[in-house]
Amino acid sequence: MRILKSSGTLKCKPQRNWLQGDCGLPPTLSFAELVTSLDSYHIGTEVTYRCRPGFIRVGGKSPVITCQDNSTWSQPSEFCVEIPCLPPPEVANGAHSGEGEGYVVGSSVTYTCKSGFSLVGEASILCTTEDNLSGVWSPAPQCKEVKCPAPVVPHGKKKFGSVAVYSYGDTITFECNPGYSLRGGGDGVIRCTEDNTWKPSVPICDPLQCGPPPTIKRAKLSHSGLSESFPIGTKVTYECLKGFLKIPDRSDTIVCLASLEWSNLPELCGRSCPAPGGLPFGKVSEEDVKRSFYAVGTTVRYVCRDGYDRVPGQDSTRTCLEDLTWSNPPEFCTKKSCGVPKAPEHGRVADTTRTLYLDTVRVVCDEGYRLSGKHITCRLKGRDVAWSQLPTCEGFPSCSGEDVGPPDSSEKGMCSGGAEVELTGKCSLIQGATVLLPQRQVFNTIADDTWKLLSSPLPGYFHPVFTLVHFPIEIPCLPPPEVANGAHSGEGEDYVFGSSVTYTCKSGFSLVGEASILCTTEDNLSGVWSPAPQCKEVKCPAPVVPHGKKKFGSVAVYSYGDTIIFECNPGYSLRGGGDGVIRCAEDNTWNPSVPICDPVQCGPLPSIRGAKPGPSYLSESFPVGTRVTYVCLEGFLKIPDRSDTVECLPSLEWTELPALCGRSCPAPRGLLFGKVSEEDVKRSFYAVGTTVRYVCRDGYDRVPGQDSTRTCLEDLTWSNPPEFCTKKSCGVPKAPEHGRVADTTRTLYLDTVRVVCDEGYRLSGKHITCRLKGRDVAWSQLPTCEVRPTTPTPKTPGGAATISTSPSVQCGPLPSVRGAKPSRSYVSESFPVGTRVTYVCLQGFLKIPDKPNTVECLSSLEWSKLPELCGQVKCPVPVVPHGKKKFGSVAVYSYGDTITFECNPGYSLRGGGDGVIRCAEDNTWKPSVPVCDPRSCPAPGGLPFGKVSEEDVKRSFYPMGTTVRYVCHDGYDRVPGQDSTRTCLEDFTWSNPPEFCTRPGANSREEAAQYKPGNAYKIAFGVLAPVVVGCFFCIPAGAIYQNKKKGSYDTTPSAMTHQRIGDSNFWMRKTNDTLN
C-alpha cells in the first residue's frame, strides 16, 4: 500500500502507476519547439524543447520545463539564441546595404556597383544555415567592367535597345529588313553577359526564300539536283519532257517573287506533230511552213507546185492527228498538159498520149533522115508548161556515079558526085554508096545508123574498094536474164531497145526488186537490160508488241513487202518503227525494226511544302499508276487525316495533294499537378496557336480562376501555365492510442508523417501517408502503439513516479535523390539508427566524380545529407559536313536519343550504323558520328579498242560529272568526229561511249588466208581490195602489194627480216609510190 503525501487527484495509468493533477499545454516559445507532445501533462511531467530553425543552443541553460505541484509549468530559460552570421563579403568596385549591425540567419543585404561597373549575379544575398550551428551567406554578386561589342546584323536593324555602350544585362531586340527572316538570337532578343558576349548569339537575317519550283505539266527543270529553297529574284528555266515540244512564244522561266511565291507560268509544252513534209504535187503554204509547233488538231494548207493545177472540190489540207501523224490528203493537184506535140518535117512523135508535165517523148525521123537535136520534154515555162525545143530531121549526104581513083594521102576519099567522106566513119552514107578506103583501114559505126560490109576487096587494086551498105535497123538486146524460181513474160521474140518483160515468182516465193525490166543502151550500139528482180523465199516472223496491237495488216504468214501498222494500248506511247508502220524486208526481217510501246509517263514529282518524297527518286518521269509517298521535312509534322501519297494518272498528271505537313509543337507533356485532357491528348499535330486544356491529376483540386490551358507558341514551345491545381488535404491525422503524430502541419496529398509512440510503447505498422482513395485522398492505415516490456519505474522523493520521454529509434522512408535510386529494393519504410544505404545512378544519368553515394540514419532520426550524386547524360550536338539530320533534331540530346543522318546529293554515308547513332551513357554517340564522303565512280576500265589516257588513269577519285578521255590501243585508228570520253553519271556508273576506234580492213584477214606462208606473191590491185592503212595481215615475208591507183602498200622492215613467218601478224604501211 502507498500513502499520498499531498492532496490532489490520482489517476491509475496502464503501467499501474498513480499520478496526480494536470498542467495545461506547455508554453509556446519563439526560439524553441517541443520535442514531443502528450495528450495530458501530469504533475511532475518534464518536457524538452529543441531550438527552432535559425536558433542555436546556449550552453548551461536547460531546455526542460516541469509541470509543478500547483499544476503550472516551471519558467523556461532562454536556452536558444539566433545563429550568427559573419559580416557580408566585400565586393570589389561595389558596396552592400548593411550598416555594421549583427547579422543572424535570415538577414539580407543588397549590393550596388560603382559607376562604369555592372552587377553580375543576384543583387541581394541571404544568410542561411546548413548545419544549424553557423550562418552562411548565399553567393555574393560581382561588379565587373562588362562591355559587349556593338552587334551588327546585315539586312537587319535594332528595334529596341540602341545605346552607345552595352554593359552587363543590356538587351537588344532586332528585326529584319523586308525580304529577310530572322534566324537564331532568341526571336531577335539578345543580352549582354558577364563574359562580354551576347547570349544567345547575334541573330542572322536570311533572305526570304521561295520553296521548291512548281511542277509544270509536261516539262521539267533544265537543271536537276537544285536546292529546295531559292532567294527572291532567282530565275529557274524549264524544258519540255521527251515527246513534247515548246509552245511558241510561251515563256520557259519563272522568278521567285517578293511575296515568296513563284511567278505564274502558263502551259509551256504540248504534243506536236513533226513539221509537215512536201508532197510530189504540192507544198506547204508560206504561212504554215513558218510554224514550229503543230498541236493535235492543227490544220495546214497546201498549194500546188509549179506545173500542177488544183483539182476542183478536193481538200488541200492535212491535219495533225491524235497519234501525232499527219492525215493523208487526196491528190488535190494534177499535172498540167503541154498538148499533143507537133511533129518535125520528115519525122513523127513516137507516143502522142504522153503530154503531161515532165513527160518525155521520142521523135523518130523518116527513112533517109537522121535526128538533129534531143527528144522533147514537157517542161516549165514561167508558171505554165510547154514542150522543149523540137529537133529536126536532116537528110544523109548523097554519093553517086562512077568510082574515082585512089584518095590522096590526107586519107579522104572522093565519092561520086564530089562528096568528101572522112575515113573515120563520121559521115553518113546513103544505101549502096561505095567508098575507097586505105589498106587495113577499119570503119567505125556511127551513132544513129548501122553500116555493114558487103563485098571483099577487089583484087589487083593497090587501094582495094569496099562497098558499105546502110541498114537502118533497131539496137538489139540479148534475151532477158533467167531468175531462179521465177519466169518472165517474154515469148522468145527478138528483143530490141525499149523492149520490156515482167517477172512473176513461183508459189511460196516473193519478188524482190522491180517486177518489170527494160532494155536500154549505154553506147548506142548494143542493148542492156535493167537489173532483174529475185524470187526469194521471204518469211518474216510474226511481230509481237507488248502493250500494243495491230491496227492493219494482220495475216497468218508475212512475206516480202507485207506491211503492218501498230498502235499502243491506252497508257502507252509508240517508240520507233516508222510511226508504227513496218515492212517485211528481203532479209526476213522487219524494216524499220518492230516498235515498242513505252508506258506513258508523268513528269517530275510535284513540290509539296514542308515535305519530300520518301525514297530518293533520280528519275524525272514515272509510268502511269506509280504511287509515291511523301514524308515531312525536318521541323515539320504530318497533319492528321491528310493523304501522303500521289499517283500518276492516265492523263499524265499527278493527283492533287493538299498541304501535308505543318509546323507543330511537340506533344504537350503532363505537369506535376495536371495532365492533358482526353480530347487533346489524342491529337498528333499541334499547329502554332493551338490551345490544349489540362485537368487536375487525382489528388489535386482546381484553383478557382486560374487558367488551365497551354498554347503552342511561334517558337514551337508551349506556354508556361500557372499552378492551377493544388494538393488535396487529408486533414490533421488522428494519433493512435499511446502515441502521437510527429508533425501535424504535413497534411497534403503524398505527405508522409511519422508516428511516435509514448514511452513504454513501440510502433506496430508503418508511418502514415496521405494517399488516393478513389478520386479523393485519405491517410493510410494508422499504426498502433503496443506495450513493450520495461524496467521498474524509479520513484521520486515523496513517492511520485517520474516520467521521461525519448524519441523513436528509427528513421523514416529513404530520401529521394535526383537521378539515383537505392542499390537494392527495400520493403521497410523505417530504418534503425546507423543504417547505411548506397545509391546508384538511374539509366541516363552518370555519377558525378568525388560525390558520396551513401546515406546514414543518424541518432537524430534523420538521414544524412546527400548532395546531387548523378548528372543527366547529355551528348554534344553532332555535325556532319555535307549531310543533314533526317530524324531526331532536338535542342538537347539525352541518354537514349537517336539521330538518323542522310548525305547531300553527290555524297555517300560512311560509318555511323547506316546513319543512325544513339546517345550512350558515357555522354558519347554510339556508333561514332558518320561522315559524308564525296561519291565517286569506280576507276574507269579499259575498252576492247581503247584505254584511259595517262593523265586520267592517275586519278583516284571520280565525282559525279567527271569526264575521262580515252586513247586508241595500238593497231586501232580514231574514228573522226566520234567522242572518246566517258562521264561519271548520277548513278555513279560510267557512260557508254561509241566505238571511237576501229581496226582497219576488218575483212582482209579472211581474204588473205588463201596465201600460204613461205611463198612469194605478186598481187595485182583488186585482189586484196579491203587492204587499208594500218591493218594487220597474216602474210608471207617480202610480199609486195601493188596498187595501180593512188598509193601502194608494202611490208615493214621487221617483216622483211624473216624468210618464213608462219601465222605472225605484220603491220602494213602506206607508200606513195606505185609499184610495177
KEPANU-69980 format. One record per residue (C-alpha): x, y, z. Coordinates in steps of 0.001 Angstrom, whole numbers, padded with zeros to 6 digits, always signed. Example, Ala and Ser with C-alpha at 12.3 -4.5 7.8 and 13.67 -1.06 7.14 Angstrom:
2
+012300-004500+007800 +013670-001060+007140 
END
This chain:
1076
+000000+000000+000000 +001133+003506-000905 +000282+006670+001117 -000221+010002-000641 +001751+012854+000869 -000048+015629-000965 -003597+016467-001929 -004870+016103-005483 -006449+013716-007856 -004886+010350-008556 -005184+008612-011874 -004344+004959-012427 -002246+004542-015571 -001874+001262-017558 +001627+000883-016102 -000063+000541-012742 +001276+003942-011624 -000664+006664-009913 -000219+010311-010884 -001947+013401-009527 -003073+016655-011170 -002567+018019-014728 -000831+021027-016279 -002129+022713-019372 -000267+022713-022673 +003410+023677-022381 +004107+027311-023309 +004984+028221-026916 +008462+029672-027219 +009606+031935-030098 +013026+030321-030213 +012194+026648-029486 +009609+023937-030069 +008590+020856-028139 +010385+017653-028929 +007267+015623-028077 +003675+016392-027211 +001306+014418-024931 -002427+014147-024523 -002126+015285-020907 +000576+016537-018617 +000510+015363-015009 +002326+016933-012066 +005972+016066-012260 +005999+015631-016017 +009052+017064-017737 +009011+018188-021338 +012009+019003-023520 +012327+021734-026144 +014626+021954-029140 +015761+025061-030932 +013748+026246-033866 +015499+026509-037285 +017805+029539-037224 +018492+029223-033487 +021293+027501-031573 +021513+026136-028010 +023112+028246-025275 +025324+026234-023028 +024387+025950-019319 +020714+026632-019899 +018250+023757-019676 +015676+023148-022421 +013464+021260-019919 +010457+022570-018027 +008385+020717-015393 +004692+020501-014506 +004796+021780-010905 +002671+020772-007968 +000448+023774-008496 -000301+022475-011997 +001748+025231-013627 +004859+024968-015725 +008246+025993-014448 +009657+029173-016058 +011812+028304-019149 +015173+029950-019604 +016303+031482-022960 +018314+028420-023921 +018354+029204-027698 +019692+032239-029475 +019685+033219-033185 +022510+031646-035245 +025007+034411-036003 +026432+035245-039429 +029737+036870-040242 +029573+040282-041925 +028593+040073-045644 +031542+039655-048028 +033011+042764-049594 +032785+043109-053400 +035427+044931-055416 +034053+048082-057015 +030805+047675-055110 +029122+048046-051670 +026231+046437-049779 +023372+047954-047766 +024446+046538-044358 +025384+049081-041682 +027544+047027-039375 +024774+045576-037193 +024885+041984-036063 +023901+039561-038757 +021912+036424-038000 +020288+033702-040083 +017610+035404-042184 +019464+038697-042556 +019853+040044-046105 +021839+042806-047789 +021721+044328-051277 +024768+045229-053392 +025301+048112-055781 +028277+048819-058105 +030352+051886-058784 +029754+053849-061945 +031107+052023-065025 +030697+048582-063453 +027891+046065-063895 +026386+043836-061218 +026821+040184-062218 +024760+037815-060090 +021911+038274-057599 +021897+041789-056128 +020606+040592-052718 +022123+037802-050648 +020661+035965-047627 +022252+034443-044545 +021180+030806-044172 +022488+027772-042300 +023329+024276-043408 +024253+022709-040015 +022114+024721-037594 +025351+025845-035955 +026652+028741-038042 +025331+031107-040685 +026421+031112-044313 +025779+033845-046862 +024429+032955-050291 +026911+033732-053136 +027667+037427-053483 +027494+039121-056889 +030430+040725-058657 +030970+044199-060021 +032546+043701-063410 +033528+046105-066136 +031384+044323-068758 +031307+045808-072238 +029766+043841-075082 +030674+044787-078661 +028042+046666-080640 +026339+043903-082662 +025709+044314-086386 +023096+042287-088256 +023388+042625-092039 +019962+043210-093590 +018537+043905-090126 +018156+046713-087588 +017713+047302-083846 +014074+047577-082834 +014829+048292-079148 +017988+048793-077133 +020194+051053-079237 +022793+052711-076959 +026390+053856-077318 +027945+051308-074904 +026487+047943-073920 +027006+046727-070350 +026057+043609-068468 +022347+042845-068675 +021630+045246-071534 +019256+043743-074101 +018674+044461-077782 +015735+043417-079921 +016471+043002-083644 +014171+042866-086628 +014999+042096-090277 +014543+044304-093319 +011724+043422-095733 +012629+040313-097752 +014610+038726-094905 +013709+036459-091992 +015233+036169-088546 +017234+033074-087591 +018621+032461-084104 +019074+035061-081417 +016116+034086-079219 +013479+035578-081527 +015751+038555-082045 +016346+039346-078345 +019954+039105-077082 +021510+040016-073714 +024990+041214-072769 +026514+038600-070428 +029312+038729-067900 +031878+037281-070326 +031435+040301-072641 +029457+038290-075180 +025848+038309-076314 +023574+035435-075304 +022075+033944-077304 +024407+034715-080186 +023667+037623-082513 +020865+036616-084919 +021128+036401-088707 +018768+037837-091302 +018439+035229-094026 +016973+036151-097390 +013358+035113-097559 +013142+032235-099972 +010667+030546-102213 +010113+026842-101782 +010765+024208-104467 +009825+025303-108013 +006295+024279-109032 +005607+021255-111187 +004830+022300-114754 +002777+019882-116791 +004826+018126-119484 +008007+019965-118506 +010945+019529-116150 +013610+021754-114673 +016514+022349-117036 +018977+021535-114247 +018419+018656-111825 +019670+018491-108254 +018626+022070-107394 +018068+023321-103847 +014669+023154-102167 +014691+026878-101357 +015546+029881-103524 +016280+033568-102740 +013975+036268-104070 +014831+037070-107688 +016048+033562-108526 +015153+032516-112078 +014532+028877-112948 +014159+027588-116514 +012113+024589-117666 +012478+022317-120686 +009948+020009-122308 +009774+016320-121483 +010581+013771-124153 +007699+013547-126619 +006616+017174-126096 +007623+020419-127788 +007770+024004-126532 +004734+026026-127492 +005946+029089-129444 +006003+032475-127687 +005488+030842-124282 +007937+031784-121517 +010012+028941-120072 +011261+030813-116994 +009794+031570-113548 +011028+034063-110924 +010902+033916-107106 +008818+036996-106227 +008991+039215-103151 +005777+037531-101956 +007841+034285-101686 +005781+032791-104454 +006906+031750-107903 +005664+033740-110879 +002946+032071-112921 +003935+030049-115955 +001250+029105-118493 +001309+025703-120110 +004719+025557-121729 +004887+022265-123654 +002489+020367-125826 +002264+017370-128088 +003171+018350-131643 +003271+016645-134997 +006590+016890-136833 +006951+019584-139483 +004667+018586-142389 +006617+017430-145431 +006012+018360-149034 +004046+016177-151466 +005074+015299-155035 +002363+017570-156354 +002061+020167-153578 +003931+022134-150916 +003004+023640-147528 +001683+027184-147733 +004040+030002-146766 +002100+030929-143605 +002109+027309-142345 +005707+026470-143198 +006863+029196-140781 +005334+027446-137763 +007471+025493-135292 +004669+023825-133316 +001760+021775-134575 -000669+020773-131818 -003119+017919-132258 -005941+019179-134480 -003776+021768-136247 -004599+022035-139974 -002051+023145-142551 -002852+024233-146112 -001048+023034-149226 -000684+024759-152583 +000065+023129-155930 +003632+023027-157133 +004517+024753-160410 +003442+022522-163283 +000299+021350-161425 -003327+022508-161378 -005778+022289-158434 -008472+019621-158678 -011726+021479-158082 -013540+020383-154919 -010597+018422-153466 -009466+019339-149946 -005878+020634-149914 -005270+020459-146146 -003666+017989-143709 -004490+017667-140006 -002275+016680-137035 -003904+013512-135642 -004005+012157-132064 -001131+009757-132833 +000940+012821-133908 +000932+011846-137588 -000499+013871-140458 -003688+012878-142238 -003238+011578-145787 -004748+014046-148274 -006306+013162-151645 -004323+014026-154774 -005672+017567-154982 -003304+018673-157797 -002815+017152-161257 -000095+017688-163836 -000656+020325-166480 -000649+019264-170162 +001624+020568-172903 -000832+019264-175522 -000043+016891-178385 +003452+017820-179653 +003935+018951-183241 +005955+016506-185422 +009078+017810-187222 +009271+017805-191035 +010335+014341-192269 +009618+012872-188793 +006955+011883-186252 +006299+011749-182474 +006584+008189-181143 +003787+008483-178455 +001096+011151-178677 -000547+010067-175393 +002300+011362-173164 +001505+015059-172972 +001751+015886-169222 +004274+017883-167233 +007687+016084-167075 +006686+013560-169784 +009457+012914-172370 +008556+011822-175921 +010903+010353-178554 +010962+011862-182044 +011559+009387-184936 +012817+010570-188379 +011657+009174-191704 +013793+006770-193812 +016861+008564-195142 +016802+011216-192425 +018632+011498-189161 +017674+013335-185898 +019420+016606-185110 +018693+017594-181506 +017178+015894-178460 +013878+014272-177681 +011264+016661-176327 +010054+017074-172696 +007020+018857-171239 +008741+021466-169035 +008005+024588-167000 +007825+027854-168880 +007225+030569-166328 +004238+029341-164241 +002929+027306-167206 +004280+024301-169182 +005496+023878-172766 +007439+021406-174871 +011169+021772-175090 +012706+022762-178467 +011612+020421-181292 +014519+018591-183007 +014830+018442-186825 +015211+015552-189296 +018112+016119-191706 +018845+014104-194889 +022031+011993-195356 +024813+013260-197788 +024440+011761-201309 +027303+009896-203086 +026625+008530-206632 +028311+007931-210048 +031473+006104-211123 +034220+005287-208677 +037249+007580-208897 +040890+006917-208366 +042590+006422-205057 +042349+009253-202497 +045265+011400-201623 +047429+010981-198590 +045060+013020-196485 +043004+009823-196006 +039982+011430-197518 +038095+009852-200364 +036004+011369-203081 +032541+009961-203589 +030772+010053-206949 +029243+013438-207211 +032176+015081-205415 +031183+014458-201783 +034035+014147-199355 +033862+011462-196669 +036163+011113-193698 +037527+007674-193265 +036908+007837-189510 +033329+006963-190272 +031762+010149-189028 +029913+010607-192274 +026526+009039-193001 +026264+007446-196449 +023169+006509-198374 +022426+002908-199192 +024644+001451-201958 +027380+004103-201698 +030884+002942-202463 +033944+004417-200761 +037676+003888-201369 +039497+003070-198143 +043190+002753-197332 +044533-000702-196850 +043548-002214-193491 +041505+000851-192607 +038798-000018-190044 +035436+001642-190456 +033772+002819-187223 +029989+002667-186996 +028203+005897-186400 +025768+006813-183675 +022374+006705-185316 +022805+004225-188179 +024483+000879-188702 +026669+000057-191708 +027520-003418-192965 +030474-004569-195147 +029010-006247-198277 +031942-007104-200545 +035563-008129-200284 +038457-006018-201566 +038818-006112-205366 +041957-007981-206455 +044579-006028-208400 +043905-002704-206781 +046617-001000-204781 +043784+000543-202821 +041036-002071-202696 +037471-000914-202955 +034882-001709-200230 +031175-001438-200583 +029252-000269-197439 +025531-000606-197390 +023351+001258-194793 +020670-000760-192972 +018511+001469-190663 +017876-001300-188003 +016950-001096-184224 +019582-001762-181484 +019235-005452-180495 +019163-006854-176863 +020044-010302-175635 +017187-012396-174157 +016153-011253-170619 +018077-012967-167785 +016509-016011-166171 +015502-015777-162480 +015580-018811-160167 +012097-019810-159002 +010531-017274-161369 +009720-016540-165025 +009297-013507-167266 +006603-012567-169766 +008854-012716-172898 +007991-015373-175525 +011263-015852-177403 +010860-012954-179871 +013722-010674-180773 +014398-008058-178108 +015428-004562-179086 +015940-001213-177441 +012752-000337-175489 +011547-003926-175030 +010284-004810-171531 +009333-008005-169726 +007608-008626-166364 +008661-011308-163827 +006494-013450-161588 +007567-015929-158877 +006542-019459-158068 +004162-020061-155178 +005926-019601-151825 +008454-017117-153219 +008418-013338-153094 +009514-010940-155805 +012378-008773-154541 +013105-005818-156821 +011249-004198-159711 +008862-006671-161391 +009418-005212-164898 +012777-004608-166574 +013565-002547-169692 +016158-002895-172478 +018198+000300-172720 +021547+001226-174229 +024620+002935-172923 +026689+003191-176161 +024010+003251-178889 +025476+000007-180229 +024101-002749-178013 +021181-003164-175622 +021449-003677-171842 +018648-004879-169536 +017913-003013-166320 +018572-005145-163149 +016315-008170-162870 +014423-008927-159635 +014886-012040-157479 +012432-014649-156295 +013238-015281-152647 +011609-017410-150006 +010984-014463-147631 +009098-015112-144407 +009199-012544-141642 +008393-013681-138086 +005042-012606-136675 +005923-009455-134676 +004655-009007-131122 +004486-005597-129452 +003780-005843-125708 +001100-003361-124678 +000270-002790-128350 -001835-004270-131157 -002015-004457-134965 -004164-001722-136447 -003771-003005-140052 -002025-005954-141692 -002816-008998-139545 -002240-012196-141584 -001088-015731-140840 +002213-015598-142781 +004198-012476-143635 +006039-012374-146974 +008251-009822-148675 +006644-006395-148874 +003836-007095-146384 +003244-004162-144063 +001748-003874-140571 +000572-000779-138730 +000762-000935-134919 -000908+001182-132246 -000359+001135-128481 -002841+000370-125728 -004087+003289-123606 -001377+004434-121183 +001453+003637-123602 +003159+005583-126386 +004815+004367-129583 +008588+004495-129968 +010424+003546-133184 +009011+001502-136010 +008430+004316-138501 +005415+005737-136676 +004159+002191-136188 +004450+001105-139861 +006883-001756-140594 +007572-003733-143780 +008804-007300-144324 +012241-006938-145967 +014101-009336-148244 +016399-010486-145417 +013410-011905-143477 +013407-009014-141025 +011073-006106-140405 +012202-002707-141562 +012238-000469-139658 +012506-002622-136527 +009394-003598-134604 +008241-000618-132498 +007989-000516-128709 +005084+000655-126587 +006580+002566-123672 +004480+003369-120636 +003145+006878-120915 +004768+008745-118057 +004147+011620-115718 +006792+014276-115335 +008772+015178-112195 +007129+014723-108810 +005142+017732-107574 +006627+020011-104900 +004811+019734-101574 +005516+022435-098967 +007308+021019-095943 +007530+017527-097440 +009675+015445-099752 +009289+012067-101480 +010058+009181-099120 +012838+007428-101078 +015275+009328-103284 +013939+009422-106849 +016581+010126-109504 +014119+009676-112356 +012183+012617-113714 +009450+010532-115359 +007137+007896-113926 +004797+005307-115512 +001030+005681-115152 -000100+004125-111876 +003110+004933-110000 +002374+005792-106354 +004858+007899-104386 +004613+008575-100662 +005889+011808-099101 +007434+012330-095673 +007661+015572-093746 +010869+017585-093750 +012784+018133-090547 +010910+020662-088435 +007521+019695-089886 +004935+017130-088793 +002249+015336-090770 -001167+016943-090469 -003602+014246-089280 -006029+012706-091753 -004160+014176-094724 -003147+011827-097551 +000608+011459-098058 +000557+009725-101460 +000344+010948-105074 -000422+008795-108097 +000422+009200-111797 -002951+009325-113586 -003686+008220-117195 -003930+011935-118044 -000161+012064-117285 -000805+014319-114304 -000189+013675-110616 -003130+013535-108233 -003599+016666-106151 -002126+016558-102645 -003290+019173-100115 -000891+020649-097582 +000509+017557-095892 +002980+018837-093310 +002967+021768-090948 +004990+023242-088116 +003840+021670-084883 +004726+021870-081229 +005784+018552-079729 +003120+016583-077880 +002353+018544-074664 +003694+016855-071561 +001925+016290-068325 +002560+018557-065371 +003280+017516-061820 -000209+018539-060813 -002134+018168-064073 -002474+016133-067247 -003601+016871-070805 -007342+016430-071338 -008500+013289-073121 -009664+015110-076235 -006316+016930-076588 -004046+014001-075789 -005449+012150-078799 -004102+014768-081203 -000910+014136-083150 -000468+017638-084574 -000350+020958-082740 -000130+023982-085059 +001079+027350-083821 -001733+028919-081764 -003256+025574-080776 -004515+025584-077177 -004736+022404-075100 -006646+022028-071871 -005310+020413-068719 -007222+018702-065912 -006021+018167-062370 -004470+014845-061521 -006128+012679-058900 -005198+014043-055522 -005336+017671-056694 -008055+020349-056710 -008522+023151-059252 -007531+026652-058138 -010584+028787-058917 -009966+031444-061574 -006614+030045-062719 -006243+029301-066445 -005639+025593-067087 -004556+025809-070745 -001269+025943-072630 -000725+027412-076095 +001690+026405-078902 +003900+029482-079414 +005655+030773-082554 +008936+029160-081486 +007103+025802-081284 +007282+025646-077483 +004356+025541-075051 +003396+028486-072871 +004078+028076-069154 +000808+027811-067215 +000255+028947-063616 -000084+026287-060923 -003809+025832-061437 -004100+022741-059214 -003170+022294-055559 -002816+019171-053472 -005838+017974-051581 -005571+017696-047788 -006152+014580-045719 -006682+016775-042658 -004759+016579-039390 -004154+012875-038819 -005568+011208-035734 -002932+009984-033256 -003002+006336-032193 -003662+005468-028609 -000459+005775-026624 +001192+007697-029408 +001273+010962-031359 +001849+012358-034840 +005282+013965-035124 +004232+016823-037480 +000640+017973-037737 +001420+020560-040416 +002048+017959-043145 -001465+017072-044221 -001371+017261-048064 -001534+014567-050714 +001642+012415-050778 +002855+013837-047441 +004254+011164-045107 +004093+011721-041349 +005940+009776-038689 +004006+008345-035781 +005824+008340-032406 +004718+006090-029551 +004754+007033-025890 +007457+005829-023584 +006989+002156-022934 +005256+001562-026259 +006544+000541-029646 +005188+001131-033159 +003370-001684-034881 +002888-000791-038536 +004159+001904-040876 +004158+005643-040816 +001123+007174-042440 +000876+008770-045906 -001835+010932-047439 -002848+008733-050371 -005520+008410-053040 -008748+006767-052060 -010907+006642-055141 -010905+010199-056520 -010292+011643-053053 -007437+011387-050546 -007156+009776-047122 -004492+008728-044652 -003105+005257-044976 -003830+002782-042171 -002901+004180-038765 -000286+002087-036928 -000757+001123-033282 +001411+001608-030220 +001903-001621-028331 +003257-002060-024808 +006883-003011-024675 +008491-004635-021638 +010113-002026-019353 +012275-001929-016225 +010612-000806-012940 +009891+002890-012856 +012044+004813-010378 +010247+006838-007730 +010683+010475-006959 +011007+011810-003487 +007571+011881-001997 +006581+008723-003815 +005581+010207-007218 +006661+008312-010372 +008959+010123-012786 +008051+010034-016495 +010702+010817-019090 +010277+010854-022821 +012739+009854-025619 +012483+009896-029401 +011797+006831-031518 +014858+004839-032550 +014082+004617-036346 +014461+006879-039409 +011596+007220-041848 +011481+006384-045570 +014655+006745-047649 +015183+010216-049116 +014629+010833-052858 +017829+011619-054747 +017531+013137-058264 +018762+010745-060943 +019543+007980-058446 +017912+005081-056608 +018892+002730-053735 +021198-000020-054945 +018602-002599-053872 +014906-002693-053109 +013779-002079-049515 +010370-003259-048325 +010531-001410-044997 +009778+002285-044673 +011619+002642-041340 +015277+002021-040611 +017277+001664-037345 +019835+004279-036393 +023164+003558-038076 +021627+002010-041178 +023705+002864-044289 +022119+002751-047762 +024040+003104-051041 +022561+004799-054123 +023269+004078-057805 +022534+006291-060842 +019428+005757-062928 +019737+004954-066612 +020500+008157-068480 +022480+009602-065580 +026198+009430-064729 +027808+009522-061289 +029497+012840-060553 +033112+012131-059547 +034091+012515-055862 +030478+012771-054715 +029453+010363-051877 +026752+007829-052707 +025735+006656-049186 +023228+007954-046632 +023113+007044-042931 +020304+007055-040364 +021569+009474-037720 +020772+009469-033993 +018564+012489-034687 +016377+010052-036639 +017170+011933-039821 +019066+010745-042855 +022450+012265-043538 +022521+014850-046357 +023435+013569-049827 +024448+016203-052420 +023498+015800-056070 +025052+012485-056940 +024206+011852-060605 +024259+014142-063600 +021994+013663-066592 +023681+012229-069673 +023952+014918-072380 +025625+014201-075679 +027121+017039-077775 +025178+018228-080825 +026696+016262-083731 +027531+017980-087030 +028016+016092-090308 +029507+018273-093084 +027688+017703-096411 +024900+015903-094535 +021768+016649-092552 +019561+015156-089867 +016718+013150-091359 +015130+012379-087984 +015897+013311-084393 +016674+017034-084419 +016247+018447-080865 +017946+021164-078857 +019468+018890-076184 +020357+015234-076605 +019943+012968-073582 +020641+009324-072967 +018959+007064-075498 +018154+009814-078021 +018783+008739-081609 +019525+010688-084790 +019290+009482-088382 +021604+011246-090831 +021500+011382-094627 +024037+012870-097019 +023509+015621-099558 +023347+014598-103245 +026786+013598-104513 +027952+012268-101140 +027779+008807-099561 +027488+007808-095921 +030412+006153-094157 +030191+004766-090629 +027538+005616-088086 +025448+002436-088366 +023830+003351-091676 +023444+006888-090421 +021724+006023-087100 +023567+006981-083882 +022475+006840-080219 +023420+008919-077192 +025228+006490-074846 +025560+006585-071072 +029142+007930-071277 +027961+011170-072997 +029206+009988-076401 +027468+008875-079588 +027459+005174-080422 +028414+004278-083073 +030546+007318-083805 +029125+010213-085850 +029119+009246-089565 +030981+011018-092358 +029601+012106-095747 +032279+011318-098304 +032033+012697-101844 +030729+009841-104001 +032963+008595-106769 +032599+006339-109759 +034938+003321-109708 +038189+003590-111658 +037226+003550-115348 +038262+000300-117058 +039806-000175-120458 +037756-000881-123565 +038496-003534-126240 +039638-000787-128582 +040908+001921-126217 +042479+002735-122846 +042216+005581-120334 +044569+008493-121042 +047695+008804-118874 +046514+011983-117107 +043150+010395-116187 +044428+006960-115145 +046464+008617-112377 +043347+009894-110623 +041995+008100-107553 +038678+009942-107215 +035976+010468-109818 +032997+012545-108531 +029716+012750-110440 +030163+014645-113710 +033872+013803-114078 +034888+013181-117703 +037848+010971-118607 +039497+010766-122015 +040391+007551-123846 +043067+006901-126486 +043090+004100-129065 +045029+000885-128482 +047960+000228-130830 +046592-001136-134091 +043430+000974-133948 +042571+004244-135646 +040399+007062-134234 +037022+007413-135909 +036812+011102-136932 +034073+013015-135118 +033377+010291-132529 +033549+011334-128864 +036299+009466-126980 +035255+010400-123437 +033202+008778-120683 +031359+010617-117920 +030574+009621-114324 +026742+009604-114232 +024270+010361-111419 +024053+006654-110503 +027889+006602-110282 +028355+004388-113310 +030282+005376-116431 +028516+006399-119631 +028827+004008-122564 +030929+005590-125317 +030538+004973-129054 +033179+002781-130726 +035534+005677-131387 +038428+003445-132586 +038331+000873-135396 +040693-001801-136641 +041183-001014-140360 +040400-003623-143014 +038065-005652-140898 +037535-008361-143521 +041054-008552-145009 +042245-011315-142643 +039845-013803-144223 +040670-012680-147751 +044423-013045-147104 +044031-016602-145793 +044474-018037-149329 +048143-017002-149339 +050479-019588-147790 +053406-018684-145526 +056849-019135-147013 +055845-018404-150612 +056294-015197-152582 +053411-013498-154352 +052889-010545-156578 +049326-009454-156025 +047624-007169-158515 +045326-004360-157455 +041886-005628-156603 +042895-008992-155154 +043150-007549-151646 +040774-004676-152225 +039923-004227-148492 +043572-003531-147587 +043794-000092-145960 +046346+001800-143919 +047127+000254-140544 +045548-003167-140987 +047117-006397-139664 +047687-009327-142022 +048972-012870-141849 +051167-012663-144971 +054323-014244-146422 +057608-012414-145909 +058525-009926-148598 +055130-009945-150270 +054541-006943-152476 +051117-005373-152785 +050573-003450-155977 +048086-000642-156250 +047860+000925-159670 +045640+003670-158341 +046634+006268-155800 +049034+004869-153155 +050604+001459-152579 +051412-000815-149633 +054460-002825-148656 +055632-004723-145582 +057544-003099-142749 +061297-003680-142309 +060601-006026-139403 +058563-008234-141707 +061301-008241-144347 +063853-009718-141965 +062096-013083-141833 +062204-015754-144542 +059350-017792-143072 +056859-016057-140897 +054144-018627-140286 +050971-017152-138836 +052537-013977-137469 +050863-010584-137804 +052507-007782-139754 +051902-004101-139926 +051286-002685-143392 +052236+000877-144065 +051115+003043-146926 +053614+004298-149506 +053081+006975-152068 +054988+005165-154809 +053402+002985-157449 +054982-000499-157591 +055415-002033-161040 
END
